[in-house]
Amino acid sequence: MYQQIEQFEKGTPATGERSEASMQAEKRIQQANDLPRYQAQGDGSYQRHFTDRQGRDVTLRVEGNDAQGLAKVEGEQRLHSQHGIRLRAVDTAEAQTPPAYHGKGEMGRANLTLEIDRSADGAVVDRRLRLNDIQVNDNYRSRGIGGELLTEAERIGRQHQAREIYGNLVADAGQEAQVRRFYQEHGYQLRSGSGGEEVYNTLRSDDSDGASLRQAVTW
């Protein structure tokens, strides 16, 4: 890691020679002080920790947002490309307590799809992040888990310069008003879509460079 940083610094031109784009990227990094620290895993995934409203340590794991998979979808020449990304929130202490099994301590999850549209000549004309679903297990509701999953999804959307994050409004019977309120409290709006009512939020890309670069340095 230190060697990578050293090589980066050696390859950085003097201040007087730096381009405007380079200086703007550095400015975005400095402004991104609210970005959490991530821990890279050996399988290409990464994770961070946060504390829920009951003081429990939670591990939020991101799968599918790795360089290899994304390079493949970015290099495609299709008019429409898709790439799946998964988020999992787990009670850290419970997941580490024997016996271990798949899904132990899972508090919530979200499944995303990065969508890239291209023109006939291959130029990218639009990027959106689809929120396929977001779920919080009954025993862990009202503890801020859903908000953290939504925040992480938005951060991923900004990292990929997505225009918006959107998805179908899905709720269990009798929970429609509660689900609407959840999204509206997080700045989302409602609209009619091809599959019914949709929620969406326009993503600002101000910190996208800072997000991706700071992630690389923190790892």
N, C-alpha and C positions, 0 to 999 in steps of 0.2 A: 504493500500500500504506500509506504513512505517513498519507495523507489518510483512509483507511478507519479506521486506528487512532485518529486524532484525532477522527473523528466518533463512534467507539465511546466514547471517553473523555468527550466532551461529553454524550453521551446517558446516561451512567452517573450515577445519583443519588448524593448524598453518603452517607457511611458510615452515618449515623444513619437514613437513609431506605431503605437497601437491605433487600430481603427476605431471609428465611432461605435460600431457594433460590439467590439470587444469591451469597450468601456461601459456600454449600456448593459452588457451581460454581467459584468462585475458589479454594477450598481444594483441589479436585480438580486444578485446573490446576497449582498449586504442588507437589502431590504427584507429578505426572507428569513428573518430571525425567528418566526413562529413555526418554521418547519421542524417536525420531530426528527429524532435520530433513528435511523433504520439499521437493522442487522441483517447482512446478507447470509443466506443459507446456501449450502452446497448444491442444491438442486435448481438454482436459478430464482427461487422465491426469496422474499425478504419480509421482515416483520418489525414491528415496533410495539412498545408497551404504553398503556394509559391506565388511569385509575377510574373505576366507575363510581357512581354516586353513593355506593355503599362502602367505598374504600378498598375494593378488591382490585388486585392487579390483573389486567387483561392483556393478552397477547393478540395483536391484530396481524394476521398473516396475509400477504399478497402473493398470489400464484398466477403465472402467465404473463406478467409484465416484465419479462426478461429480454435482454438485448437480442438473443438468437431468434426467438419467436417473432419479435417485432420487426427485426430486419427482414425476415421472410415476407411478412405481409406488406411491409413498406415497399419492397422491391417488386411486388406483383404488378402486372400490367392490366389487370382486370378493371372493368368499369366500376365494380363494387367489390370491395374486400372487407372481410370480417375477421376479428381476432378476439377470442374469449379471455377474460381476466376474472379471477375468483378472489373474493375476500372472505376470511374466516376470523371470527372473534372467539377466543377461548379463555376460560377461567384458568389462569396460569398455574395456580397451586393445585387445582383439581386435576388438570391434565397431567401433571408431573407425579401424582400420587399413584403407586401401583394398585391394581394391575393396569397396564396400559392397553388401550384398544382404540381403534379408529373412531374419531368423533367424540372422544371423552372430553367433557367439560365445555363442549361447544355452546356458546351463548347466542350467536347470531351469524348470519352469512349474507353475502350479496354476490350476484353473478352479473358481470358486465360484458358488453360486446363493443369493441372499438370498430367503428364503421368508417371506411374511407371511400369516397366517390371520386372518380377520375373522368376527365374528358376523353374524347376519342383519340387524342394524341398522347394520352398517358399522364397529363398534368393533373395534380390533385386539386379538386374544386371544392371539396367539403369534407369535414371530419365531424363526426358526432359520437358520443358515447351513450350506448343504450343501457339502461338499468333494467335488466331482465326480471330481477326480483330482489327483494331485500326482506329478510325475515329475522325476527328475534324470538327465541324460544320463550314460552310462557313464563317460566321461572325467573327470567332475567329482564323482564320488561320494566319500563320506567326507571332504568338505571343508566341511560345515556348511550346504550350500545348502538341503537339504530342511528343516532346522530353521528357517532364516530364512523360507522360504516359509510354513511352518506358523505361525510367530510372527506374521507379517504378516496371515495369514488370521484368526487369533484377534483381532488388534487391530481388524480391520474388523468382525468379529462384535460386539465390545464397542461399537464406535462406533455400531452400529445396534441396540444393546440386544437382541441375539439371546440366546435362552435357552441355546442350545448350538450347537456345531459338530459335524457328523457326516458320515459317508460310508461307502460300502461298503469292506470290506477287500479290496483288489485287489493281487495280487502275481504276478510271473512264477513259472513252475514252479521249485520248489526254493528260492524266496526267501520263503516264507510266514513262517517263524520270524524271519527278519531284519526283515521289514516289521512284524510284530507287536511286536518289541522296539523298533523305532524309535518307534512310536506310544506304547507304554507308558513309554518313557523321557521322553516329552514330556507325561506325565500323562493319556493317553487310556485309556479302558476299552473292553471288548468286549461286544457284545450281539447277539442274533439280530434281524434285520430282515426286511422283506418281500422284499428282494433277496439275502438271505444274511447272512453275518456283517458286522456294522458296527463301526466305531470311533466314539467320541464323547467329547466333553469339555464339561462344564458351564462356561459363561462367567460370570465375575463382572463386574458392570457398574459397579464402584466408580469406574473412571477414564474412563467413556465420555464424560462431558461434557468432562473435561480433554483427552481425546484429540482430539475434534473441534475444540474451541476453540483448542488450541495449534497444531493443523495450520493453521487459518485464519490465525493470527498469524504463523507461521513463513513462510508463503508470501508 
